[in-house]
Amino acid sequence: MTTQFGPTYVRAIAPYVAGKPISEVAREFGLDEARIVKLASNENPLGMPESARRAILQAAAQAASELGRYPDSNAFELKAALAARYDVPPEWITLGNGSNDILEMAAHAFVEHGQSIVYSQYSFAVYALATQGLGARHLVTPAVKYGHDLDAMLAAVAEDTRLIFVANPNNPTGTFIDGAALEAFIAKVPPHVVVVLDEAYTEYLAADKRYDSIAWVRRYPNLLVSRTFSKAYGLAGLRIGFAIAQPEQGDLLNRLRQPFNVNVLAQAAAIAALGDTAFLEQSAALNADGYRTLTAAFERMGLEYVPSDGNFVLVRVGTDDQAGERVNLELLKQGVIVRPVGGYGLPQWLRVTIGLAEENAAFLAALERALAPA
Ligand SMILES: Cc1ncc(COP(=O)(O)O)c(C=O)c1O
């Protein structure tokens, strides 16, 4: 008999499937790395802002000693910059190694093994992983038009529910809940249940869709807003995100947080990026242009897509349950990496990140070829 390590609930975890790296696709399909287009992980196609690059070089140059020492565990300067930006005390901010780290910490901080977590069908994969990793119960509500059904989520709250995950906009569907509906929902959640509002893509929202969730944090002690530097700020490789919540929550998160979870370079780059509003505006404008290009092409090609407020679009590439994988393979052969979402229960769809104009064009050309009758 083979020995089985670990709890059953950990063995039941389906590991997170990340977007394929460029080098792997180049090796596997015998392609030139330079010609591969990666639109698979909702990164900023502009890369990191120049301001952040300079801050990193400066931090690295300051003396080898800076990188030879542990980072400031409390990230004094970055928290001060975030506190000023959002007009909250620094104690209301908790930093994460990516916002993924925040989501995991929140699950561990607020939920006990056996208690339950509510999240929506088709919402970000990490909610299921964090729930399963704790041995907590999943209360998954059916999506409506691929997005969150807030009434159903409220109705699903059980006696043992301690946390609700809401992504706005949601990944992988790009669906958006308007501010008024979201606040009405938060107001109705029982005060002992924490709402983790995951706003990884909030910087991409059009001006008329923005809402002030930080004002809600002041009003609702059970609200935690999660943000990231990985998307519009262009720092995915550095791994840095943050939570804004009242200090009773932050205190618990910080007990679980690994003391040096955000490295020296990430802290320096984030301070620079936070002040770089020009880069954010450029990123949002490029994204809006790319969205128009992609969706116009999908309409021309007769492909269904889910209207998106993020930096990606979910598009239906067939009507059989092999369609996503089949078309994905045809795209890979042409050096285009997107994300199949069969793992989300969407086997007929692909999620494509909005790229630079030439990347979008390369994807669309490859998609037309992939879908052309043999
Ligand atoms: C909705 C959502 N939340 C959180 C994350 C985590 O991002 P990171 O850990 O890079 O901040 C992602 C990444 O794709 C996401 O789509």
The ligand as an ORCA input file, in Angstrom:
! r2SCAN-3c Opt
* xyz 0 1
  C      -9.661     38.608    -10.204
  C      -8.224     38.427     -9.864
  N      -7.829     38.582     -8.593
  C      -6.566     38.424     -8.215
  C      -5.586     38.073     -9.123
  C      -4.217     37.823     -8.601
  O      -3.266     38.626     -9.161
  P      -1.907     38.952     -8.414
  O      -1.632     37.876     -7.419
  O      -0.905     39.011     -9.494
  O      -2.136     40.275     -7.745
  C      -5.926     37.891    -10.467
  C      -4.905     37.471    -11.451
  O      -5.142     37.084    -12.536
  C      -7.276     38.068    -10.834
  O      -7.666     37.883    -12.094
*
